[in-house]
């Protein structure tokens, strides 16, 4: 039996209590996590993007959670849309009817994520947006940000949060419409082009 010298940190192997994930792939993903919009709803929009670390590398093990109001700006108050298999207890996915406004997706091996939800309506003085929570390796605390859609430039200019940011920082919160008829929103955790993250107190 080899004796380990614990008086020198460099000789001690890390244990789970010394490491930060990623453990998100266990029990957290579920079928249809990004299918937030009810099937066939006319106000459905598609979002996609990548999560990048501080060196610009895509993260294959991040989690992105989305919350948003319906097209009238109302926050959903329904209990949920998840179905379970009565025999196994496993998730069967969403029922395709209720809009809960919430979804969770894991990035794939290329750091890519995608979701379908309803176009958010405006609430108060803010331009329409989706709230986002990001979980990733190396983060002791998850990060909060927003996704604004680019079409209503007047509302974006008047938004209380966006109006306080310079143009370059503001751009990190506004999705871009791409040629596929979807919106692209990349999340950069650090470094050049870092996404604006919010602090709640």
Secondary structure, 3 states (H helix, E strand, C coil): CCCCCCCCHHHCCCCHHHCCCCCCCCCCCCCCCCECCCCCCCCEEEEEEEEECCCCCECCCCEEEEECCCCCCCCCCCCCCEEECCCCCCEEEECCCCCCCEEEEECCCCCEEEEEEECCCCECCECCEEEEEEECCCCCCCEEEEEECCCCHHHHHHCCCHHHCCHHHHHCCECEECCCCCEECCEECCCCCCCCCECCC
